[in-house]
Structure formats: structure tokens, C-alpha cells
Amino acid sequence: MAKQYEPVDLSRLRTYSIRQRAHKFDVQKQAGLPQRGVSFRQWFDALPPQLGVNAVRALARAILEARRAERPVVFALGAHVVKVGCSPVICDLIRRGIVTAVAMNGATAIHDVEVATVGQTSEEVADTIRDGSFGMVTETPAFFAEALGAAHVGETGLGAALGRHLDRQDVPNADQSVLAAAHRAGIPATVHVAIGTDTIHVHHAVAKSDLLQRSEVDFRLICSVVADLAPDSPGAAAGVWCNVGSAVILPEVFLKAVAVARNLGSDLDEMTTANLDMIRHYRPRENVIGRPVKKGHGHQITGHHEIMLPLLRQALVDLE
């Protein structure tokens, strides 16, 4: 026989005062209303101390503390950063000595080179893939092949080869190039390629070059940079790794670099990491702000690069 139920008598519920309850929100933690013409600092201070704002503030503090302690600040860049016009932001942070190393995937390097050499980049793939013209421009693979051919034999990585060649060729938009800015500042710039993922790989001049060997040098170089994220003494500030717009390749590179650094004795427990992107992807969440760091040391900042990067830069400039 089925069990019979009676409706619950809600008058029997035990209640208590709202003043006894713990709360996650307080009226004191709301947005201010800056007036027209205020400074950036006044506007920034008026942001509500909640969620993403707290993450941006924590990241800015960590970056500035890292630089005061002479620890590295690394920006790992996906291609979208260049394609939405944020290269000047990264270049400026390099020139200010705030960003001390950059890592990028092959696509980022391609767009960076094209912006530097011709001032334009990013074709409409849906159109060019249909007639076989996708990726078939002449100049970009030729530049890569020339840069590799002109590089010193041995321990010169791909990023250094490209940055040096951009500088020596006196290209028209070198001041907009992250690779050129890194070369001129004398900081590491590493390019991590996955063969078959970039348009230049289909071109004979690049296919027969030492592209892979140069990228392997860059991997070993970024391992050295990651090892240096460790504080130089107990209680001192550690370095910062920011993954900006790479969903797969650079989070994987970072995880392996962390493994190498820790295997060789580097204490990375105090480093800070952040992921800045429009979408929360699995690998950045796990490989950048999850697995490698202690709880509270990884920051997720979700938003458009063309908004978040200028915002972060201004916070760094005004709080420095």
C-alpha cells in the first residue's frame, strides 16, 4: 500500500533574527558614484569591492609587489590580444619595466609580425578557406624564414630571432610590436609553436627551417623564467604569471615549465597567477590558477581584453 503524506505545517518552522545571520554583502561595499572629470584613481577607488574588482586589485598589488622585490612578471599572450589592438598596452608595460618577460603561441607571433611590418593582420578565414587562399600570403612566412636564417646558431630562440629581425629591418610599426619591444628592453620573449597550427607551417621556407629547434630553446628559456618566480628569501614577494587569451597552448606550456622548475628545486608556492579572458576555459582554470598555486594565489578575471588590459595597465600606472 502506498505511503500517505500530509502537507507540512509551516507554522512550526523555527526562525531567528536577520541580525544574527552571517551575510556576504554589506551596504558599505557598494559602487561609488564618481562625478564627471574625476581622476582614474578616484574612479578606480569607487568600484564596488566585489568579485572581479577584488581580483583586479589583488593582481595589480601582486604585480607591483613582485617588481619591488625584483621578481619576474610574465604575460603569456594569445593572438586575440594583438587582434583587438592591445599590443600598445603590453609594449608600454614592458618599457615601464613592469612586464619582464612575454610568452606567446605561434599565432600571436604571426599577428605581431604582420602588425609591425604592414600595419594590418587577421584575414577572414570563412572566405579564404573556401578557395585555398587561406594562409597563402608571401610576406609573413618569408619574414619568419629570414629571421631564422639571420639568427645566431645555437641558443637563440624563436622569439629573440623575430624581435631582433624586426628591430634590424626598421619596420614601420616596430613601436607596436611586442616582440620588438621585448628585444629592445632586453627581456625574454618566447614563442611556443605546435606544428600544423599556424599558417606559416605550410610554407616550404619555414618547413625546412629550424623553427622547431628555436621554439625548443624558448621552452627551456621560459622554464628558467618560471623558476625565477620564486621569492629570493622567505616572506618576500614572489613573481607573477598572467595568462591572457590563450586557452590551450600556453596553459600547457606553463604547467610543464612549473614541473621542470620544481623538479630542479625552485619553490613556487608563493607565486601569483591570473587568467584574463572572455570565457572561462578548462586548461587556464586548472593549469594556471588551480593546480600550480596555493589557494588564494590564482585569480580569474573574465572580460574583453580591449577593456580589461587597459584597465589593468592604468591601475598599475596609477598605483605604482
C-alpha positions as CSV (number, residue, x, y, z in Angstrom):
1,M,0.0,0.0,0.0
2,A,1.4,3.5,-0.9
3,K,2.6,5.6,2.0
4,Q,0.3,8.5,2.8
5,Y,1.7,12.1,3.3
6,E,0.2,15.2,4.9
7,P,1.3,18.7,3.9
8,V,3.9,20.2,6.2
9,D,2.7,22.7,8.8
10,L,4.9,25.7,8.0
11,S,3.8,27.4,11.2
12,R,6.1,25.1,13.1
13,L,9.3,26.4,11.4
14,R,12.0,27.8,13.8
15,T,13.1,31.3,12.8
16,Y,15.7,33.8,14.0
17,S,16.5,37.5,13.6
18,I,18.2,38.6,10.4
19,R,20.7,40.4,12.6
20,Q,22.0,37.0,13.8
21,R,22.6,35.8,10.2
22,A,26.0,35.9,8.5
23,H,25.9,38.0,5.3
24,K,28.0,38.0,2.1
25,F,27.0,41.6,1.2
26,D,27.2,44.8,3.2
27,V,25.8,48.2,2.2
28,Q,29.2,49.6,2.8
29,K,30.6,47.6,-0.1
30,Q,28.7,49.2,-3.0
31,A,29.8,51.2,-6.0
32,G,30.5,54.8,-5.5
33,L,29.2,57.4,-8.0
34,P,32.2,59.5,-9.2
35,Q,31.4,62.8,-10.7
36,R,32.4,63.9,-14.2
37,G,36.1,64.8,-14.5
38,V,37.4,62.7,-11.7
39,S,40.9,61.1,-11.9
40,F,41.3,57.4,-12.7
41,R,42.4,56.7,-9.1
42,Q,39.1,58.2,-7.8
43,W,37.1,56.2,-10.4
44,F,39.0,53.1,-9.6
45,D,38.5,53.5,-5.8
46,A,34.8,53.9,-6.4
47,L,34.4,50.5,-7.9
48,P,32.5,48.1,-5.7
49,P,34.9,45.8,-3.7
50,Q,33.3,42.7,-5.1
51,L,34.4,39.6,-7.1
52,G,36.1,40.8,-10.3
53,V,37.1,44.1,-8.9
54,N,38.8,42.4,-6.0
55,A,40.6,40.1,-8.4
56,V,41.9,43.1,-10.5
57,R,43.1,44.9,-7.3
58,A,44.8,41.7,-6.0
59,L,46.5,41.1,-9.3
60,A,47.7,44.7,-9.5
61,R,49.1,44.6,-6.0
62,A,50.8,41.3,-6.7
63,I,52.4,42.6,-9.8
64,L,53.7,45.8,-8.1
65,E,55.0,43.9,-5.1
66,A,56.8,41.4,-7.4
67,R,58.5,44.3,-9.2
68,R,59.5,46.0,-6.0
69,A,61.0,42.6,-5.0
70,E,62.7,42.3,-8.4
71,R,60.7,39.2,-9.2
72,P,59.5,38.5,-12.8
73,V,56.1,39.4,-14.2
74,V,55.3,37.3,-17.2
75,F,52.5,37.9,-19.7
76,A,51.6,34.8,-21.7
77,L,49.7,36.2,-24.7
78,G,47.1,34.6,-27.0
79,A,46.6,36.0,-30.5
80,H,43.4,37.8,-29.7
81,V,45.3,40.3,-27.6
82,V,47.0,41.6,-30.7
83,K,43.9,41.4,-32.9
84,V,41.9,43.7,-30.6
85,G,44.5,46.3,-30.5
86,C,46.1,45.7,-27.1
87,S,49.7,45.4,-28.2
88,P,50.5,49.1,-27.2
89,V,49.3,48.2,-23.6
90,I,51.8,45.3,-23.4
91,C,54.6,47.3,-25.0
92,D,54.1,50.2,-22.6
93,L,54.2,47.8,-19.6
94,I,57.5,46.4,-21.0
95,R,59.0,49.8,-21.4
96,R,58.0,50.7,-17.8
97,G,59.8,47.6,-16.5
98,I,56.5,46.2,-15.2
99,V,56.3,43.2,-17.6
100,T,59.7,41.5,-17.5
101,A,59.0,38.5,-19.9
102,V,56.5,37.6,-22.5
103,A,55.5,34.2,-23.9
104,M,53.2,33.7,-26.9
105,N,51.9,31.0,-29.2
106,G,52.8,30.9,-32.9
107,A,49.6,32.8,-33.9
108,T,50.4,35.7,-31.6
109,A,53.9,36.0,-33.1
110,I,52.4,35.9,-36.7
111,H,50.0,38.7,-35.9
112,D,52.7,40.7,-34.1
113,V,55.0,40.5,-37.1
114,E,52.2,41.5,-39.5
115,V,51.2,44.5,-37.5
116,A,54.8,45.6,-37.3
117,T,55.6,45.1,-41.0
118,V,52.4,46.1,-42.8
119,G,50.1,47.6,-40.0
120,Q,47.3,45.1,-40.6
121,T,46.6,41.5,-39.8
122,S,43.9,38.8,-39.5
123,E,42.2,37.6,-42.6
124,E,38.6,36.5,-42.9
125,V,39.1,32.7,-42.7
126,A,35.5,31.8,-43.7
127,D,36.1,33.4,-47.1
128,T,39.7,32.4,-47.8
129,I,39.4,28.8,-46.6
130,R,37.0,28.0,-49.5
131,D,39.2,28.9,-52.4
132,G,42.5,27.7,-51.0
133,S,44.0,31.1,-50.4
134,F,43.9,30.9,-46.5
135,G,47.3,31.4,-45.1
136,M,48.9,31.8,-48.6
137,V,50.4,35.3,-48.3
138,T,54.0,35.6,-49.3
139,E,55.5,38.1,-46.9
140,T,54.8,36.6,-43.5
141,P,56.4,33.2,-43.9
142,A,59.3,34.9,-45.8
143,F,59.9,37.1,-42.8
144,F,60.0,34.2,-40.4
145,A,62.4,32.3,-42.7
146,E,64.6,35.4,-43.0
147,A,64.6,36.0,-39.2
148,L,65.5,32.3,-38.5
149,G,68.2,32.4,-41.2
150,A,69.8,35.5,-39.7
151,A,69.7,34.3,-36.1
152,H,72.8,33.2,-34.3
153,V,73.4,29.4,-34.4
154,G,72.7,27.6,-31.1
155,E,70.9,29.1,-28.2
156,T,68.9,31.9,-29.9
157,G,65.2,31.2,-29.5
158,L,62.4,31.9,-31.9
159,G,61.2,35.0,-30.0
160,A,64.6,36.5,-29.9
161,A,65.2,35.9,-33.6
162,L,62.0,37.6,-34.6
163,G,62.4,40.5,-32.2
164,R,66.0,41.1,-33.4
165,H,65.0,40.9,-37.1
166,L,62.1,43.3,-36.6
167,D,64.5,45.8,-34.9
168,R,67.1,45.5,-37.6
169,Q,64.7,45.7,-40.5
170,D,63.4,49.1,-39.2
171,V,59.8,48.1,-39.9
172,P,57.2,50.9,-40.0
173,N,55.3,49.8,-36.9
174,A,58.0,48.4,-34.7
175,D,56.7,50.5,-31.7
176,Q,53.5,48.5,-31.9
177,S,55.3,45.1,-31.7
178,V,55.6,43.2,-28.5
179,L,58.5,41.1,-29.9
180,A,60.4,44.3,-30.9
181,A,59.6,45.9,-27.5
182,A,60.9,42.8,-25.7
183,H,64.1,42.8,-27.8
184,R,64.8,46.5,-27.2
185,A,64.2,46.1,-23.5
186,G,66.5,43.0,-23.3
187,I,63.8,40.8,-21.7
188,P,62.9,37.2,-22.7
189,A,60.3,36.8,-25.4
190,T,59.4,33.1,-26.1
191,V,57.3,31.7,-28.9
192,H,55.8,28.2,-28.4
193,V,54.7,26.6,-31.6
194,A,52.6,23.5,-32.3
195,I,53.4,22.3,-35.8
196,G,50.4,22.4,-38.0
197,T,48.5,25.0,-36.1
198,D,49.9,28.1,-37.8
199,T,49.6,29.3,-41.4
200,I,53.4,29.7,-41.9
201,H,53.9,26.0,-41.3
202,V,52.6,25.1,-44.7
203,H,55.3,27.2,-46.5
204,H,58.4,25.4,-47.7
205,A,60.8,28.1,-46.5
206,V,59.5,27.7,-42.9
207,A,59.0,24.0,-43.1
208,K,62.7,23.4,-43.9
209,S,63.9,26.0,-41.3
210,D,65.0,25.3,-37.7
211,L,61.7,26.7,-36.4
212,L,61.1,23.7,-34.0
213,Q,64.6,23.9,-32.6
214,R,64.3,27.6,-31.9
215,S,61.0,27.0,-30.2
216,E,62.6,24.3,-28.1
217,V,65.2,26.8,-26.9
218,D,62.3,29.1,-26.0
219,F,60.7,26.4,-23.9
220,R,63.9,25.9,-21.9
221,L,64.2,29.7,-21.6
222,I,60.7,30.1,-20.2
223,C,61.4,27.2,-17.7
224,S,64.3,29.4,-16.4
225,V,62.0,32.4,-16.1
226,V,59.3,30.4,-14.3
227,A,61.9,29.1,-11.8
228,D,62.8,32.7,-11.0
229,L,59.2,33.4,-10.0
230,A,60.2,32.0,-6.6
231,P,60.9,34.6,-3.9
232,D,64.5,35.3,-3.2
233,S,64.0,34.9,0.6
234,P,61.3,33.6,3.0
235,G,58.4,36.1,3.3
236,A,59.5,38.1,0.3
237,A,57.2,38.7,-2.7
238,A,57.1,36.1,-5.5
239,G,56.7,36.6,-9.2
240,V,53.5,36.7,-11.3
241,W,52.3,34.8,-14.3
242,C,49.4,36.2,-16.3
243,N,47.8,34.1,-19.0
244,V,46.0,36.4,-21.3
245,G,43.8,34.9,-24.1
246,S,45.4,31.5,-24.6
247,A,43.0,28.6,-24.0
248,V,45.3,25.6,-24.6
249,I,48.9,26.0,-25.7
250,L,50.3,28.5,-23.1
251,P,48.5,27.0,-20.1
252,E,50.0,23.6,-21.1
253,V,53.5,25.2,-21.5
254,F,53.2,26.9,-18.1
255,L,52.2,23.6,-16.4
256,K,55.3,21.8,-17.8
257,A,57.5,24.7,-17.0
258,V,56.3,24.7,-13.4
259,A,57.0,20.9,-13.3
260,V,60.6,21.5,-14.6
261,A,61.2,24.4,-12.2
262,R,60.0,22.5,-9.1
263,N,61.9,19.4,-10.2
264,L,65.1,21.4,-10.3
265,G,64.4,22.8,-6.8
266,S,62.5,26.0,-7.2
267,D,60.0,26.9,-4.5
268,L,57.0,28.3,-6.4
269,D,54.4,28.1,-3.5
270,E,54.1,31.9,-3.2
271,M,53.8,32.8,-6.8
272,T,50.7,34.5,-8.1
273,T,48.9,33.5,-11.3
274,A,46.0,35.0,-13.2
275,N,43.9,34.2,-16.2
276,L,42.4,37.0,-18.2
277,D,40.0,36.0,-20.9
278,M,36.4,36.5,-22.2
279,I,35.5,32.8,-21.5
280,R,36.5,30.6,-18.6
281,H,38.2,27.7,-20.2
282,Y,39.2,24.4,-18.6
283,R,43.0,24.5,-19.1
284,P,43.6,28.0,-17.9
285,R,41.5,27.3,-14.8
286,E,43.3,24.1,-14.0
287,N,46.8,24.6,-15.3
288,V,47.3,28.3,-14.4
289,I,45.1,29.4,-11.5
290,G,44.3,25.9,-10.0
291,R,46.9,23.2,-9.8
292,P,50.2,25.1,-9.7
293,V,49.4,27.6,-6.9
294,K,48.2,27.7,-3.3
295,K,44.6,28.6,-2.7
296,G,44.1,32.4,-3.0
297,H,47.1,32.9,-5.2
298,G,45.2,32.3,-8.5
299,H,42.9,35.0,-9.9
300,Q,40.2,34.6,-12.6
301,I,39.4,37.9,-14.4
302,T,36.7,37.5,-17.0
303,G,36.2,40.1,-19.6
304,H,37.1,41.5,-23.0
305,H,40.8,42.1,-23.5
306,E,40.2,45.5,-25.0
307,I,38.6,46.6,-21.7
308,M,40.4,44.6,-19.1
309,L,44.0,45.1,-20.3
310,P,43.8,49.0,-20.5
311,L,42.1,48.9,-17.1
312,L,44.8,46.8,-15.5
313,R,47.5,48.9,-17.1
314,Q,46.0,52.1,-15.7
315,A,45.7,50.6,-12.3
316,L,49.4,49.6,-12.4
317,V,50.4,53.0,-13.6
318,D,48.3,54.9,-11.0
319,L,49.1,52.6,-8.1
320,E,52.8,52.3,-8.8
